[in-house]
Amino acid sequence: MSRVSAADTGRNDVMPTRRQEKVARVVKEVVSDAIANHLSDPRIAGLVTVTRVEMTPDLRSGDVYLSVLAPSDAARNKTFAAIDHAAKRIQSLLGSALESKFCPVLHFHRDEHFHKTLETMRLIEEVSNERRSRTVESEEPDAPDV
């Protein structure tokens, strides 16, 4: 039984193998632990979450998506820069944790999905409050003219 490649189907989204998923899970755990416990960079502010990890089929490279919840865009940018600067340290910790011939090269990316979701929820709440206030205003009885 042969595997169908993305080129054969014209699709870019080939399902990862079990091995890719397993390595991605280990990478996610190690990167999360490294950021939380092993990096002492004062530029890291706020809450950093590893949202997902995607490994290449040969397991030599991985894309790590980070969501940074910080008070401002400047703090978010500094935090991401600090993590990107510490990539070699994180990769060495990963090499110690993986039982593999090769340690994958990690590429860090910002995952803006979480921030877009928060913004969408904020807009929905704003519209909901506006509708409530209109409903309350329309239900108030008119004051009698004296």
C-alpha positions as CSV (number, residue, x, y, z in Angstrom):
1,M,0.0,0.0,0.0
2,S,1.6,3.3,-1.0
3,R,1.1,6.7,0.5
4,V,-0.5,9.4,-1.6
5,S,1.6,12.6,-1.6
6,A,0.4,16.2,-1.7
7,A,1.7,16.6,-5.2
8,D,-0.5,13.6,-6.4
9,T,-3.7,15.0,-4.9
10,G,-3.0,18.7,-5.5
11,R,-3.5,19.4,-1.8
12,N,-1.1,20.9,0.7
13,D,-2.5,19.3,3.8
14,V,-1.2,15.8,4.1
15,M,-2.0,14.2,7.4
16,P,1.1,13.8,9.6
17,T,2.3,10.3,10.5
18,R,2.1,8.9,14.0
19,R,5.9,9.5,14.4
20,Q,5.5,13.2,13.3
21,E,2.7,13.6,15.8
22,K,4.7,12.0,18.6
23,V,7.8,14.1,17.9
24,A,5.6,17.2,17.7
25,R,4.1,16.4,21.1
26,V,7.6,16.0,22.6
27,V,8.8,19.3,21.0
28,K,5.7,21.1,22.3
29,E,6.3,19.9,25.9
30,V,10.0,20.6,25.8
31,V,9.6,24.1,24.3
32,S,6.9,24.9,26.8
33,D,9.0,23.7,29.7
34,A,12.1,25.6,28.4
35,I,10.2,28.9,28.1
36,A,8.6,28.5,31.5
37,N,11.5,27.1,33.5
38,H,14.9,27.5,31.7
39,L,14.9,30.9,30.2
40,S,15.7,33.8,32.5
41,D,15.5,36.6,29.9
42,P,13.9,39.8,31.4
43,R,12.3,40.5,28.0
44,I,9.9,37.6,28.3
45,A,6.7,39.1,29.7
46,G,3.2,37.8,29.9
47,L,1.9,34.3,29.1
48,V,3.6,32.4,26.4
49,T,1.8,29.4,25.0
50,V,3.0,26.9,22.4
51,T,-0.2,26.5,20.4
52,R,1.0,23.9,17.8
53,V,4.0,22.2,16.4
54,E,4.3,21.0,12.8
55,M,7.1,18.6,11.9
56,T,8.4,17.9,8.4
57,P,8.1,14.3,7.2
58,D,11.9,13.7,7.7
59,L,11.6,15.1,11.3
60,R,14.6,17.3,10.7
61,S,12.7,20.6,10.9
62,G,9.7,21.8,12.9
63,D,7.6,24.9,12.9
64,V,6.6,26.0,16.5
65,Y,3.7,28.4,16.8
66,L,3.6,30.6,19.8
67,S,0.9,32.8,21.3
68,V,2.1,35.6,23.5
69,L,-0.5,37.2,25.8
70,A,1.2,40.4,26.9
71,P,0.0,43.9,28.0
72,S,1.1,45.6,24.8
73,D,2.3,44.9,21.3
74,A,5.8,46.2,22.3
75,A,6.0,43.6,25.1
76,R,4.7,40.9,22.8
77,N,7.4,41.8,20.2
78,K,10.1,41.8,22.9
79,T,9.0,38.5,24.3
80,F,9.0,36.9,20.8
81,A,12.5,38.4,20.1
82,A,13.8,36.9,23.4
83,I,12.4,33.5,22.6
84,D,13.8,33.6,19.0
85,H,17.2,34.7,20.5
86,A,17.1,31.6,22.8
87,A,16.3,29.2,20.0
88,K,19.7,27.4,20.2
89,R,19.3,27.0,24.0
90,I,15.8,25.6,23.5
91,Q,17.1,23.3,20.7
92,S,19.9,21.9,23.0
93,L,17.3,21.1,25.7
94,L,15.2,19.4,23.0
95,G,18.2,17.3,21.9
96,S,18.6,16.0,25.4
97,A,14.9,15.0,25.6
98,L,14.6,13.4,22.2
99,E,15.6,9.8,21.7
100,S,16.4,10.4,18.0
101,K,19.3,10.3,15.7
102,F,18.8,13.9,14.7
103,C,17.5,16.9,16.6
104,P,15.0,18.9,14.6
105,V,15.8,22.5,13.7
106,L,13.1,24.7,15.2
107,H,11.5,27.7,13.5
108,F,9.4,29.9,15.7
109,H,6.3,31.7,14.4
110,R,3.7,33.9,15.9
111,D,0.3,32.4,16.1
112,E,-2.2,35.3,15.8
113,H,-5.2,33.0,15.8
114,F,-5.7,33.5,19.6
115,H,-5.6,37.3,19.3
116,K,-8.0,37.2,16.4
117,T,-10.4,35.1,18.5
118,L,-10.2,37.5,21.4
119,E,-10.8,40.5,19.1
120,T,-13.8,38.7,17.6
121,M,-15.2,37.9,21.1
122,R,-14.7,41.6,22.1
123,L,-16.6,42.8,19.0
124,I,-19.5,40.3,19.7
125,E,-19.7,41.5,23.3
126,E,-19.7,45.1,22.1
127,V,-22.6,44.5,19.7
128,S,-24.5,42.5,22.3
129,N,-24.2,45.3,24.8
130,E,-25.3,47.8,22.2
131,R,-28.4,45.7,21.4
132,R,-29.2,45.3,25.1
133,S,-29.0,49.1,25.7
134,R,-31.3,49.7,22.7
135,T,-33.8,47.2,24.0
136,V,-33.8,48.7,27.4
137,E,-34.3,52.2,25.9
138,S,-37.2,51.1,23.8
139,E,-38.9,49.4,26.7
140,E,-38.8,52.5,29.0
141,P,-42.2,54.1,29.2
142,D,-42.4,57.7,27.9
143,A,-42.7,60.3,30.6
144,P,-46.0,62.0,30.7
145,D,-46.0,65.6,29.5
146,V,-47.0,68.1,32.3
